[in-house]
Amino acid sequence: MSVTVRVPAKVNVQLAVGAARPDGFHDLANVFLAVGLYDEITVTPADELRVTCDGPDADQVPLDRTNLAARAAEALAGRYGRSPGVHIHIAKDIPVAGGMAGGSADGAGALVACDALWQTGASRDELLDICAELGSDVPFSLVGGAALGIGRGEQLTPLEVGGTFHWVFAMAGRGLSTPAVFREFDRLGEGTDLPEPVASQELLAALAKGDPDALAAAVSNDLQPAALSLFPELAGTLAAGRAAGALTALVSGSGPTTAFLVRDPESAAAVAQALLASGTCRTVRTASGPAPGVTVAAAG
């Protein structure tokens, strides 16, 4: 028997970041929107835990116990007193180290797939609890749709979305480390008092109305200056997308993927073509959101 699940990428339409906490994390107001770029995770019984991966940039995906998919299998097995012997195969389509929660998606996907394979009967709350232990973005990968994450981003409140939002994503020539971007955020903000991060009411209203113009006016990412400091070339990508007609442009999460909100699929195609022609990015993808969280695609 094997189980295959599909899990989406995310874009942060707002990422408000507070000061560093004693535990090294930062308090966040993180408005997630799941978008239709997916990894597929297939789990099959095996004598021991192992991870394989194929797809774009698969050579950059760790295949040892540091992979969140492997850690998810171990965490679930540990709770139910069983062996984590399973082969986890990741068909990778979410950008690697791109600020779109690809690793978190794989962790959430492997957790749901192993739960189905082993028939543990874990409740949704228990699965979300394991997700929160694995990483700040993992619970949203399970839930999908749109949500406000507070705390480290793991405490989720679902959000209403009144329409479909269309995006273009430009992938950079190299990755960015999320911890490095947060360290740069701390360095740039040294000596300043940061306000408590809160969700933008204008942004939440724009999501609820399905209004791309209002959303474009409200998006924000407090990590963007840090990402640009570490990867200055991203400024050229952002400028190229704006010049091509995007409603707004921002770094996705900790980067280096850049995200461009557009009005409709035709605009997405035009902006994507212009970005490729600009030579400021490695490749581009188009997607829309909200997208559902982890779904079981096949079992048998």
Salt bridges, closest charged atoms under 4 A:
ASP23 OD2 - ARG21 NH2 2.75
ASP27 OD1 - ARG21 NH1 2.91
ASP39 OD2 - LYS92 NZ 2.54
ASP54 OD2 - HIS89 NE2 3.24
ASP57 OD2 - ARG282 NH2 3.05
GLU74 OE2 - ARG65 NH1 2.35
ASP93 OD2 - ARG285 NH2 2.86
ASP106 OD2 - LYS92 NZ 2.94
GLU126 OE2 - ARG79 NH1 3.70
ASP129 OD2 - ARG79 NH2 2.64
GLU133 OE2 - ARG79 NH2 2.90
GLU184 OE2 - ARG187 NH2 2.73
ASP186 OD1 - HIS26 NE2 2.64
ASP213 OD2 - ARG263 NH1 2.72
